[in-house]
């Protein structure tokens, strides 16, 4: 599948061909331009070996950092990777390294408190990863309850700026994993559901916050000659990432994720995650329009999505979103 599809170009071309009048088209183009220029900062944290690199590589379809099953622990410094001039990924090792933990926790806290030029928090979302096969998640709970959640901002920020996920769900009970179709059998599903419920409950007990939790498998490469295994539940993870990303930044996230349909194919099917993403994207355009209302003298852009004209635009946007998500097999 072609990797050069451009969500914003697709939106622009479709709006240009629509029956919307030129005045309203210009308003939508202004909204899309603003959304395209958004900068996104994602922090991915977790202990050594939880699959941060493989998760990044699977989500964005590019080799951000080398994945190694037997990689030696790296420096405790927080590293940043720029996908492009719009998305920066902050790779932050988790706690559990003894005497280095306080210094590392301090660096995470400083990054979480950093603000951009508009006064908003620079880090849009924190993705905390743990090993689904591990029975000892004490350091992960400490990372979430002592370092991450207390420094996310107000109560709404604490709910929206963090996701906790259990990676490597295929390694929990290998005999119950279907490697051909990249899916767990019923027994493994029951085990994984129990583990993620416990994960969610423990986080709630230690933080008082209902943090969205899930399990997945990012896939991995054992060496350069072995093709990466197909991920499982990655569409579910992406759905959570999109819904937790600020409205005006969601299209930019989707403009950069992998276009490989195999990446998104295998999921638990508890929900239609493609549809969930579609709704999040449509909501983001509506919210961007409402937020822009009054920003320009005399322009009531918030009304663009109301009334007959709004219905036309809303229908066009819905159709475009659906078409764009066809790139991903949804």
C-alpha positions, 0 to 999 in steps of 0.5 A, a space after each residue: 500500500 502506498 505510504 504517501 497518502 496525505 490525510 490533509 490533502 485528501 480532506 482539502 481535495 474532497 472539500 474543494 469538490 463538494 457543494 459547500 459554498 466558497 465562504 464555508 470552504 475557506 473556513 474549513 480550509 483555515 481549520 484544517 491548516 491550523 490542525 495540520 500545523 499542530 505539534 505533538 509530543 508523546 512520552 512512552 515510558 516503561 522498564 527495560 524490555 517492555 517493548 517501547 521500541 517495537 510499539 513505536 515502530 509498529 504504530 508509526 511504521 518506521 524504524 525509530 530505534 533498533 528493536 532487540 530482544 536481548 538488548 542491554 539496558 540503555 542510559 537512563 537519559 530521556 531520549 527524543 525522536 522526531 518523526 518529522 517537524 510535527 511529532 516528537 516521541 519522548 522515550 523515557 525508561 521506567 523506574 527499577 534501577 535502584 539509586 538512579 530512580 530519584 534522578 530519573 523520576 525528577 527528569 520525568 516530572 520536569 518534562 511533564 511540567 514543561 509548557 509550550 509557547 501557548 501555556 499548554 502542557 508540552 507532553 500531550 499524552 503519556 503511554 505507560 507500558 508494562 510486560 503482560 507476562 510479568 507477575 511483578 508490576 510493582 515498579 510500574 505501579 510506583 511509576 504511575 502513582 508516584 511520578 506520572 499521575 501526580 504531575 499531569 495537572 488537574 483531575 481532567 488531565 489525570 484522566 486524559 493524559 495517560 494510558 497504561 498498556 500491557 504489551 507482549 500478551 502473546 507471551 503470557 500463555 504461548 500454547 494458547 496463542 494462535 501465531 498464524 492469525 495473531 490471536 489468543 484463544 478463549 482461555 488466554 483471552 480470559 487470562 488477559 482480561 483478568 490481568 488487565 482488570 487487576 492492572 486497572 484496579 491497582 492503578 485506581 487503588 493507588 492513584 484514585 484515578 480511572 486510567 484507561 488500560 488494555 493489553 496488546 502485542 506490538 510484534 518484534 524482530 528477532 534479527 534483520 532477516 525475520 519479518 516482524 510478527 503481526 501486532 494484536 490489538 494495535 488498532 485498539 491502542 491507536 483508538 485510545 491514543 487518538 481519543 486521548 490526544 487533544 482534539 486539534 491534534 488528532 488528524 496529525 496523529 493519523 497522518 503519521 501512523 503506519 498505512 500497513 493494513 496488516 498492522 491493524 488487522 488483528 484485534 479483540 473485536 470487542 468494539 469497532 476500533 476503526 469506527 471509534 477512530 472515525 468518530 474521534 476524528 469527526 469530533 476533532 474537526 467539530 471541536 476545532 471549528 467551535 474553538 475557532 469561533 470568535 477568533 477572527 473578527 466577525 467570523 462565527 466559524 462555530 456555526 459552520 457545523 450547524 444548520 443546513 450548511 453544517 449538515 453538508 459540511 458534516 456529511 462531507 467530513 464524515 465521508 472523507 474520514 471514512 474514505 481516509 480510514 479505508 487506507 488502514 483497512 477500516 
